[in-house]
Amino acid sequence: MAAAAEPSAPTWPGSGSPRLGSPAGSPVLGISGRARPGSGPEWTGRAIGSSAPGHSFRKVTLTKPTFCHLCSDFIWGLAGFLCDVCNFMSHEKCLKQVKTPCTSIAPSLVRVPVAHCFGSLGLYKRKFCVVCRKSLEVPAFRCEVCELHVHPDCVPFACSDCRQCHQDGQQEYDTYHHHWREGNLPSGARCEVCRKTCGSSDVLAGVRCEWCGVQAHSVCSTALTPECTFGRLRSMVLPPSSVRLLSRNFSKMHCFRIPETMVLEFGDGDDGLDGSAAIGTGREVLTATESTKQTLKIFDGNDSMRKNQFRLVTVSRLARNEEVMEAALRAYYISEDPKDFQLQALPLTLLSGNAQALRKAGTTEEEASKGSGPQDSMPEAWVIRSLPRTQEILKIYPGWLKVGVAYVSIHVNSQSTARSVVQEVLPLFGQQVEDQERFQLVEVLMSSRQVQRTVLADEEPLLDRLWDIRQTSVRQVSQTRFCVAETRAMVPHVSLFVGGLPPGLSPQDYSNLLHEAMATKAAVVSVSHVYALQGAVILDVTCFAEAERLYMLARDTAVHGRPLTALVLPDVLHTKLPPDCCPLLVFVNPKSGGLKGRELLCSFRKLLNPHQVFELTNGGPLPGFHLFSQVPCFRVLVCGGDGTVGWVLAALEETRRHLACPEPSVAILPLGTGNDLGRVLRWGAGYSGEDPFSVLVSVDEADAVLMDRWTILLDAHEINSTEDNVVETDPPKIVQMNNYCGIGIDAELSLDFHQAREEEPGKFTSRFHNKGVYVRVGLQKISHSRSLHKEIRLQVEQQEVELPSIEGLIFINIPSWGSGADLWGSDSDSRFEKPRIDDGLLEVVGVTGVVHMGQVQGGLRSGIRIAQGSYFRVTLLKATPVQVDGEPWVQAPGHMIISATAPKVHMLRKAKQKPRKTGTIRDT
């Protein structure tokens, strides 16, 4: 989070008696000894102001050892200092060095408000909530784009301070500052400034830039230059300044192509505050088991009452009114003066639907009513109301960033309007008052999940506007800012990728087809790109409402029985890319091998720009190649098995003529079962949890090599139909091969495995289980014999080759087969050349059965060398199982022609590891 300014630290006043706006004769409620709910430190002394932005520290007596949130050391002795609002704990000696802002004022310090993308609930060990600073001991949420972790009931109070990954037409700039995120660092993290340990697994401490990855103490971070250089991965990151996306009407989940199944469900509220999760300012269970205590429901305005979203506060009957008010404000992280608010009691008729929410929160009606008298059936409920104000101090932010101040503070009263405020602040921002017609006042609501901008009318009374906001939600004022922005005539433009269409049509045919299926408006929708081979188009939409309608409609539309795929794609401004930039295009198949792709997706989104990371199950590789079509130089990382690599290479070949970089190099992160191509290129036998950052560094240091690709023409003939014995002919089919092609027993085992996985896909979640299934199907075929050499004919370079007695014929392009086995063998043979992946030759090997295959994989034998060449013709006399790169099927009788007509591809081979010197320290 980039701080805009550091206002003076507000403190909680201990005097004053705010009135409770309840009916006459209502009971006076209080809080026990100013203690927070549950067992914790005892509050003593008075509020102590500090130089830290927004904190209000109190000296507390500790009941158990704890850590300082600044230096991460134990707080020895019996005293520490704790913030009333956000639970920041500090030594007395560290108080003057605290720079971390309090949760209550953090929204006002956000430099550029950007909403978060929260995924589904998960358990995150040794992580801490950034709002209440407590451990995530229960299922919590994390942002899919940045390192923000938060409790479910703390989501509404989180800042909209996610990374800005594209230009949205609001603010254009080229310089990026460090985007600091506090805490949740590795325990061995070292400070960039003092080189001491700055990470901790016991407390939320230290900061990390979410672009360049530099880590430091919060105090030391001020010594670093504010500009961010994107760190070690700067040449691989797609710079946000070169990506443009007018994302109005689209959520962050849509913009980053994150599946809707991962969107958290928080009921009706945009903020995500659900009464069933509102169990107070911490995760303590609030049960009023003592006769002197009582549980209160606290609402913060009309919106929370309408949605039945509340916070629970445990109070005592003996405390003063102002203490109850302070407890209620703390529950909503409000740092304003309690004397400006009142509590109004809600009648029981408005609370009839709250019993179910209480049960979900872990507090039964009987438990909640203990100590409040037999006539009380449930906790009392109160709503925080703001008192009318004759004037306020309002912060006005500039709508552009090239200004010497972060904001200016002005007084507004009943006579202040949006236009008068613009006239007053323009000279303070260095603008001429004569140009006031070019500027307007914009209200920005910065909730954690969505940032909404509203242009205020010139005659809008600001004091009335603030009153309406506080009536809706008193905490919403702290999440609302007003900025003066230049009036711009934004031209709407949204690019929509639509896939799943019939292949081979013309642009006009696709336009007509979409008009029939979705009633597109020709005045604002046009087809800009056509990918006829893949059955996909790119639509240019010049109306935000129409773009949203088409996007939502396409996901529920099927054409010719096939469901459509719709994606929102940004525009890459290739002219703004730095000269040394070679961004990495990442494809991840979350279903490959051990199903580890989901975590890798999240990791790569955080390490890189999420716009350059694509999930292959959501539209395939084509959207990624289209997005990078104008990038002059880029690389590709494919996270998946050999079949996934073949899928991406085939898409690359089909879109090559549309690319400004026709020969991008391809790296592999093996997630499949066999991963033979990954083994050959030194990427390993399979991903086993390596640090994703180290993976990206290895990709950046990898060496470029060439690899042959082969074209297989399948031409079946003389197929007897079941009706009238008519001879039919299947149309020819072309398949691309990268690794190997198997005919016979090898393909038959692959086919049995493929069918078993199709029947029960949920069981195939690990490489160990997958290989076990291979062994089982192999044992079932151990005595099988079909005399393959009698059912096929082989020609090499137009010469007939006599086949020995074999059960399987395999054409290999790489020196790895069947999960790393060397089928060709290492023995020298004067008849053949030494195999290479770029020699333009294929090796032909035979196996005699399942036992022979097992011996090859065990390293006891090699295959039977048959031939080596660049052109092959195989004649199938009977229907025979065939597999290409692990994709099996039964091929009808006919011809198979294998030739090196496909161009060579540029692959990335992992560089050999250099031996490390002993005693060196490896920094994170």
N, C-alpha and C positions, 0 to 999 in steps of 0.2 A: 504494500500500500504506500503510495507516494504522498507525503504530507504536504498540504498546501500552505499551512501556517500553523503556528502554535499559539492559540489564544491563552489567556490567563486561566489558571486552573480553578474551576468553581468548586466550592466546598458545600457540604451539607450543613445548613444552619441548625444549631441545637436549640434555638429559641424561637419564639413565635408560636401562635396557636391557630393554625388553619381550621376554619370551621367545617364541620361535617354537614353537608347539605342534605340531611335526612329529615324525615318528619319529626315534629316535636316529640320529645320523650324517648327518642331512640337511645339505646344503650351506648355508653362510651366504651370503645374497644381500644386495646393497646398491645404492645409487643413486649415480651418478657426480657427485661434487662438489656434491650437493644441487641439481642443475640440473633444470629441468622438461624433459619430453621434447621432442626436436627442438631446432633452433637458437633461442636466445633469450638473455636476459640472464644473466650469470654471477652466482651467488648468493654474497654475501660477508657477513661479519659475523654477528650473532645476531638473533633475533627481537626486534622492538621493539614494545612495547605502545603503544596510542594511545587517544585519547578516542573514536575511531570505534567504533560498536557491532560487536563481533565480529571486527574485522580483526586480522591479525597481519602487520605490515609488516616487510620486510627491505630493507636498502640493497643495491641492485643496480647493476652496471656495465652500461650500455646498449650494445648493438652497433649500434643504429640509432636515429634520432630518433623520439620518441614523444610522446604528448600526456598531459597531466594530466587525470584523469577528474573533477576538481573544477572547475578553472577553464578547461579546454579549451585551454590554452596549451602551447606546446612546452616540454618539459623540456630546458633547455639544459645543456651540460656533460656530464659523464660519470656522474652519479649521479642516481638516482631511488629511490623507495620503492614496493615492490610487495607486495601481499597474497599470502601463501602459497596461499590457498585460491581466491579469486575473481578474481585478476588485476587488482585495483584498483590503478592507478598514480597516484602523487601526487608533487608537489614536497615538499621538506622543510618549506617554509613553509606548505603547505596541510594538513599532517597534522592539526593541532589543530582544523581546521574541518570535517573529514570527518564527515558525518552519515549517509551512505548505509550501511545495514547490510550485513554480509558475507552471502554466500549461505548460509553454514553456520548462521547463527542467524536468517535472515529469517523462516522459518515461525513462530518464537516471537513475532514482532512483528506478525503479522497481526491486525487488529482483529476482523474477521468473516471466517472462512474460507469462500470461495466457489470452486468448481471452475471450470476454464477449458473453453472449447469450441474444440478445435483442428480446423482445416479440413485440407484436403489439402496436400501438399508444394508449395511454390512458391519462386520466386527473388525475393528482396526486396533490391533494390540499395540500398547505403549504409544498411543497417540492422544492428543489433548484437544479439547474444544477451544477454538479461538475466541469464543464469546465469553464463556464463564471460566475458561482456563482450567477446567477440571478434566480428569481422565475419562476417556471414552470406554467405560466399562460395560456399556449397553450398546445395542445396535445403533449406529450413527450414520450420518451422510457425509459424503465427500464430493467436492467439485471434480468433474471429469476433465477440467481444463487447467486448474491450478491445484495447489497443495492445501486447500482449505478443508478442514474437518470440523464438524459441528454436530452437537446433539440435536435431535429432532425438535425439541421445544426451544432451542436457541436459534433456529433458522431465521425467524422473523427479525432477529436483532443483528444478524450478520451484515457486514458492509457489502455494498455492491462494488467490490474492489477486485474483480477478476482481471485477468490479463486482457488487454486490448489487442486483438489479433488481426484487425483489419481497419481500414478507413471506412467510416459509415456516412460520410457526407456532412457530418456535423462539425468536425474539427480536423483540419488537414495539417499534419506536421511530419517532419522527417527525423527529428531527434528523439530518442527514447531514453528515459531515465530508468534507473534500477526499479524493479517492481518487488519490493520487500514483502516477504511473508514471514511472520513470526513463528518460531518454534517448530516442533516435530522434525528436528534435524537428526541425523545419525549421531549416536553417542560419541563417535570418534571424530566428529567434524571439527575442523580447526579454523580459527579466525584468520581472515585474510590480512588483517592489520597487525595484530599482536602475536599471531601464530600459536595461541593457546587454545585449549579445547573450548568450543562455544556451544556444542550440542549436549543434550541431556535427555535421558529416557525417564527422568523422574519429574520433570517440570517443563512448562512451556517457556523455553528460553532460546535466545539466539535468533538471528534473522538470515534469510536466504533470498537472493534475487531469483525470481522464477523464470528469467530469461537467460542470464549468463551462468547461474548456479553458484555465484560467489557467496560465501558464508562468512558471518562475522557476528561479534557481540553487538547488541543494539546500540551500545555507546560507541563502539569502534566504527560502526557503519557510517557515522557522520564524517569520518576522516576520509572516506572514499569519494572519488569524483562521482557526481550524480549521473553522468551519462553512462549508459550501458552499451557494451560492445558485443553482446550475445555470447561471449566466452569462447570456449574451445570449439563449440559446434557452430560458430558464426557463419562458416561457409556452407553449412548444410541447412540452416534455418531459412525459411521463406520469410523475408522481412515484412512485418505488418504494414509498413508504409507502402509496400508494393502490391497490397491486396485491397481491393475495394468491393464492398458489399453493402448495398442499401437494404438493411435488414428490417425496415419497418413492416409490421404485421407478422413477422416471423420470430419465433423464440430462438434462444441460443441453441437449443437442442436441434432445431431444424437447420440452423446455419452450419453447425458442425456435423450434421448427418448422424447424430446419436439416436439410436432406435427409441421409439416412444415407450417401449416396455421398460426402459430404465428411468422414466420420469417418475419422480416421487409423487405419491398420492397424499395430499394434505387436505382433503375435503374440498370446500368451495373457495377457500381463501387464496388470494394471490400470494400472500406472504407465507403461507404454509404453517400458520399457527393453529393447531388443532387442540380443542379443549381436552380431548382424551389424552394428550401428551403434556398438558400444562400442569406440571407438578412442582412448580415453584422455581426459584432462581437457581437451584441446584438439582441434583438428581436424588436428593434425599426423599424418603417416603414420608409424607406429611400426614400423620395420624394424630389426632388430638386425644391422646390417651390420658393426659393429665387433666385433672379437674379445673386447673387454673388456665388452661389454654383452649383456644378455639380456632377452627379453620375457616378462613374467609375466601370466597371467590372474588377476584378482582378483575373487572372489565376495564378497558381503556377507552371506550367510546361506543358510538352507535354501531359501528361495523362489527366489533367483537361481540356485542350483544345479539346482533342479527344472526351471526354465524355460530353463536354459543362457544366462543373461544375465550378462555379465561386463564388466569394464573391463580394458583392457590398459595396462600400465605398463612402460616401459623402465628397466631398472636395470643397475647395474654389479656385478660380482662382488666388489668391494673394499670396499663400504660396510658400515656396521654394521647390526645388526638393527633398531635403533630408526629408522634412516633409511628402511629398507624399509617399516616400519610407518607412518611419517609419509607416505610416498609413497602407500601404499595408502589411508590415511584421506583424504588430499587428493583422491584420485581419486573418492571418494564424498562430498566436501564435508562431512566430519565434523570438528568442532572440539574434540572431547573429548580428554582426556589419553591419549596413546598407551599409557601404562603400564597402562591399564584394559583393554587388548585383547591378543590374541595371534593369530598366523597359524598356521593348520593346513594342512599340505600335503595335497592331494587325490591319491589313487592314480590311475594312468593308466586304470584300468578304468572310472572314472567320467567320463572325458573322451573316450571314443571317438567321440562325436557332435559334437565341437567343430571338426573340421577344416573343415567346410563354412562354419561361422560365421566362421572366420578368413579364409577366402578372400573372403567378402563384405566383411570389414573392410579388405581391401587388403593383408593380410599372408599370404604363402604359408607353408606348413609349412617349406620349405627356408630361406626368409628368416628365419623365426622361430627356427630351430634353429641358425643360424650362431653360432659362438662358444660353444655350450653342449656341444660334444663330439659325436662322430659317433654316440654311442649315443642321444642325445636326438632323438626324432622330432617333438616339438612343444614349445611353451613350457610351462614348469611352471605349475601352477595352485595357488592358495592361497585359502583362505576366511578372512575376518576373523571372529574369535570374541571375544565379550565375556567377561571374567573374572568369576567369581562375586563379588557384592558384598554386604556385610553391611548397608549402609545407603546411601541416595541422597537427594539434594535434588530435590524434585519441585515444579514450578510448578503451582499450582491457579488456574484462571481462573473468574471469575464467569459464570454463565449468563445474567445480565442485564447491561445496559450502564450503568445509572444507579448506578454505584458509583465511589467516589473513587479506587480503585486498579485497575490493569490485571490484576494477579495477585499472589498471595502465594506465597512459597517455604517449604516445610516439609520436615522430615526424615522419611523413611519407613524402617522396618526390617522385619524378618521378622514382627513382631507387628502391623504396620499393615494395616488392612482398609479397604475403601471406606467403611464406616459410620464408623469412627474418624476417617478423614480429614475427612469431612463435619462431624463434631462439632468437630474442631479448627479448621477454617477459617471456620465460620459466624460466630463472634464477630469475626474479622478483617474480615469483609465487612459488619459492622453488623447481623447477624441474631441473634435469640434462639436459644439452644441448645434451648429447650423446643420450638421449631418444627422440630426436625431431621427429623421424620418427613415433612415436606412437601418435603424436598430429597433429591436423589440424585446420585451421581457418574457422570458421562458421559465415556466415552472417545471422542475425536474424531480420526479419521485423516484428515489433510489432504493427500492426494495431489493432483497437478496436475489430474487429470481427474475426480476424484470425492471428495466429502467424506462419510465414513461415520461415523455416530454409534451408539455401543453403550452401553446402560445397564448398568453393572456391578452385580453382586449385592452385597448388603450385606457378606457374609463373604468377598468376593474379596480374597486377599492381593495387595497392590499390588507388593511386591517380586518375587513370582513372576510377576505379570503383565508387569512390565518385562523380566524374564529371557526370557519367552516371545517378547516382541516382538523383542528383540535376537537371539534364535536364528533367528527368521524373517528379519530384516533389521536390521542394526545402524543403518543410516541411517533406518529407519522411526521410531526413537525421536524424532528431531528433527522429524518430521512428525506426531507424535502429541501431543496435549495433553489434559489432564484438566480438566473444569470441573464446578462444582457448579451444578445447575439445579433449579428448582422443578418438582415432579412435576405434570404437567398431563395431564388426560384429553383428548387431542386427538381431535376428532371427524373421522373421515376424510371428505373431500369432494373429488371430482375431477370436472371438467366435460370431457366428451369430445364433440367435434364429429364427426359421422359423415355424410359426403356420398356421393353416387353412388347413392342409393336411387331407386326409381320415384317420379315426382312425382304429386301429387294425392291422396295417401292421408290417412286420418284418423290421429290419434295412436295409437288402439288398433291400427289396421292396421300402422303402423310398428313398434309394440312387438311384435306377433306375428311380423312379418317378421324382425326382428332376433333374436327368440328361436329361430326356425327356423334362421337362418343361423349364429348364433354361440352358441346355448344360453345366453342371458343369464339371470341369476338375478334373479327379480322382487323378492326380498327386499331387494336392495341396489342395483338398477338401475331407474331410472325415466326416462321421457321428459319433460323439462322444457320444451322449446321445439320447435315444429314449423315448418319452412319448406317447406310443401307444394309451392309453385311450383318451388323449386329441388331438391326431393327430398333434404332434409337435416334432421337432428334434432340436438338437444343432449341428451346423456345425463348425468344426475346419478348418480354412483357413490359409494356410501358404504363402499367396501372397497378398500383400496389394491391388494391382490392381484388382485381382480376387475377393477379399472381397468387394471392392467398387462396382464392376460390379454386383455381386450377390445381394447385398443390394438394389441397385437401381432397378434391374430387378424384384426382388421378389415383390416389392410393386405394380407393374403393371401386375402381373401374377395371373391367376386363375387356380386352379386345380379342375376338376370335378365341375365346376360352382361356386366354393368358392374362394374368393380372399385370397391371402397369406398375412401373417403378418411377417415383418422382423424387428429385433431389434439387435443393437450392444450391447453385454454384456461384462462387464469387468470380470476380475478374482479376487476373494477375496482370499488373501493370509492368510489363517486362522492361520498359525503358527506365524504370526507377530501380531496377536491381543493381546492386553494387557490381563492379567489374569482376571481383574475385568470388562472386556468389555462384555456387553450384548446388542448388537446393536438392534435398532428398525427397523423392516421392515414395511414400510408404504404403504398401498393401498388406493387410492382415486378414488371414482366414481364421476366424475364431473357432471353427469346427475342426481344424486339422489336429491330428495326432492326440496329444494330451489335453486338448481344450484349454491351452494356456494363452490363447490369443486375446481373450478378453482383458486380462491384466496388461498385456503388452500394448493393446490399444490405448488404454488409459495412460500408461507410462510414456508412450511416444507422443501422445497429445500434449503432455506436460513438458516434455523435453524439447519439442519442436513447436512449430505453429500447427494447431489442430487442423487447419485447412489443408495441410499437406499429408494428412493421414486418412486412409480410406479403408473401410470395412468391406471386404469382397462379397459378403452375403447381402449387401445393400447396394445393388446396381452393378457389381462386377468391376473390372479394371478400367472400363471405358471412361467413366466420369473423371478419374484421376488423369488419364492421358489427355483428355480434352482440356482440363484445367491448366495443364502444363504445356499445351500445344505451342504457345508463343514464347516459352522460356528457352533462351538460346543454348543453355547447357544445364543438364540436370542428371541425377542418378536415381536408381530405383532400388528399393529394398523390399523383397517379397518374404513375408513371414507365413510359412505354410509348408506343406509337403511337396514332393516332386510333382504331383498332379496340379497343385496350385501354381508352382513355378511354370509349368507348361501352359496353364491357362493364361497367365500374365504375358508370357512370351508370345503366345498366339495373338493376343489382343494388341501387343506392341507391333507385331508384323502387319496386322490389318490396319493400324492407324499410322504407320510410319510416314506415309506421304503427307499427313496433316501436321507433322511435328517440325518445329524449327530446329530441334535437336534430334535428327533421325537415328542416331546411334547411342542412346543412353546406356551406360553400363549398369548391370543388374547384380545385386548382392542377394544373399539368401540367409535367412534365419530359419533353420530347419525345425518345423513343428510336426512333421509327419511321422510315419512309422518306419519306412525304409531310409529316406533321406540320402539316397545314393549320390545325387548331384551335390548336395551340401558337403558330403564327406570328401568328394573329389576336389572341391574348391576350398577345403580346409575349414569349413564352417562348423564341422563337428557332426557327430552321429545324431544329435537332437538337442533342443533347447532344454536346459536343466536349471533354469532360474538365475542365469547370469545377470549382472547389473545391466539394465538397458542402456545406461550412459556408456558403459564400456563397449557394448555392441556397436553403438553409433560411432565411437572413436575407431573401432576396428574397421568399420565400413569406410570411414574417411581415409584410413591408411592402407586400404587394400590395393592390390595390383590388378590392373586390367588385363584380361586374357580373352582370346577368341575361342569360340566353341561352335562346332558344326551343328547344323540343324538339318533334319532329313524330312523329305516329303514322301508319304505313303499313299499311293493311289489304289483304292479298293474297287475292283470292277467285277461284280458277281454276274454269273450267267447260268443258263440252263437250270432254273429253279422251277420244279414242278408245282403247279397250283393245286389246291385241294378240289377245285371245281373244273371238271371236264378235261383234266390233264393238259391244260394250256401252259406252254412254256413262257414264263415271264422273265424280265430282266430288271434287276434293281439298278437305280441310277448310280453312277460312279460317285464315290465319296473320297475326299482328301483329308488326311490326318497328318499332323506335324509330330515328329518324334525328336526328343532331346536325349534321352538316356538309353533306352533299349526297347526292342520289340520282341515279344515271345509268342511262339506258336506251339500248341500242344499242352503238355502236362503243366508247364509253368503258368500258362494263361488259365488253365482249368482250375488250379489252386486259387489264383487271384479272383476268378469268377465266383467260386464258392465263398470266399471271404467277403466279397462285395455283396453277395446275396444275404449272407448272415448279418452284415452290418445294416443293410436296408431293412431287415425284419426287426431288429432291436438296436436302433442307433444309440439309445441311452447307455448301453453297456460298453460301447467302444470309446472310452474316455481316457485310456492310457496306452502308451506304446507297449508296456509289458503284457497287458491283456490282449492287444491286437496280435502280438507275436505268438501268444499262446493259442489263439484261434487258428493262426496259420499252421502251427504244429498239429493241431487236432485234425484239420481238413487234410493235411499231408498224410497223417497216419491212415486216414480212411482210404487214401488212394495208393497205399504202399504196394498193393498187389495188382494195381490196375495196369493193363497193357493194351494199347491200341495200334502198335506198329506204325508210328507216324511216318516213318520213311517210305511206307507203301502208299500213303494217302496224299503226299505232296511231291512236287517237282521243284527243283531249284536251279536257276540259271544265274551265273555271276559273270558280268561283263560279256553277255551274249553267249557264254559257254555253259553247257550242261554240266552239273556237278553231281556225282553219284553220292548219295547219302548213306552213311553207315546205319546200323540198327540203333535207332534212337526213339525216344518218346517226346522229346522237346527240342525245338530249334529256336535259337535266340540270337538276335542281331544286337550287338552292343556298341555304343558310341563312347562310353566312359568306362574307366577301369574299376567300376563298382557295380555290383548287382546283388539283389536280395539282401539288403541291409549290410552292405560293405564287403561282400565276398568278391574275390578276384577270379572271375569265371574264365578269363583267358589264360591266366597263369603268368608267372614271371620267367619261365624258362625261355632261353633264346632259341629261335627257330629260323634257319636260313631261308625258309619258304616265305616268311612273312616279315613285314616291317614292324618295328616296335610301335605299339599303338599310342596315339596321342588324341586329345579331344579336338584338335584343330587340323588334323592331317588330311581331311577329306575322305577318309576311309572308314568303313564299318567292318567289324570282326564278326564272323559267323561261328557260333559254338553250338554243339549238341550235348544233350544230357540223356542218360539212359533210363531215368525214372526218379522217383521220389528219394530213394536211398542215395543215388548219385548226387542229387541236389543237396541233401543233408550233408554229405561228405564235403561238397564244395564249400558250403557255408561254415563248416567246421574247420576248414583249412587243410583237410586231409588229401583232397584231390582237386584237380581243375577240370574244366570241361573239355570236350573233344573238339579240337580245332579243325574247322572245316574249310573256311575260305576267308578272304579279305578283299574288299573291293569298294567301288563307288556306285555301282548300278546292279540291282538285283531284281529278279522276276521269280515270284513264287506262284505255283499253280496248286490250288486246293481242289482235290478231287471229291472231298466230302465236307460237310459243315464241320468246322474246326474252331475251338476256342482260340482267341487272339487277344493279346493285351499290349497296349502301347503306354509306356511310362506309368504302369500300374492301373490303367483304365481298361477293364476287360469287357469282352462281348463274344458272341458266337458268330463267326463270319461264314456266310454261305459259300458254296463252291464257286470258284472263279479265280481271278488273278490278283496278285498283290505286287505292285511295282514300287521299289524303294530306291530313291535317288537323292542326290545332294543338290536339289534345285533351290531349296530354301537358303537365304543368305546366312552367313555366319553372324552370331550374336556376340556382343561384348559383355563378358561376365566379369565380376570382381572376385578375385581369389584372396582370401585372408592372408595377410603378411605373416611370415614366420615370427614366432615370439622370440624376442631377444632375452637372453638370460639376465635376470635381475641381480644386481649387486646386493650382497647381504648387508643388513644394517640400514638400508635406506628406508625412508618413511614415504609411504604412498598416500598422497592427499586425496580426499574425496573429490 
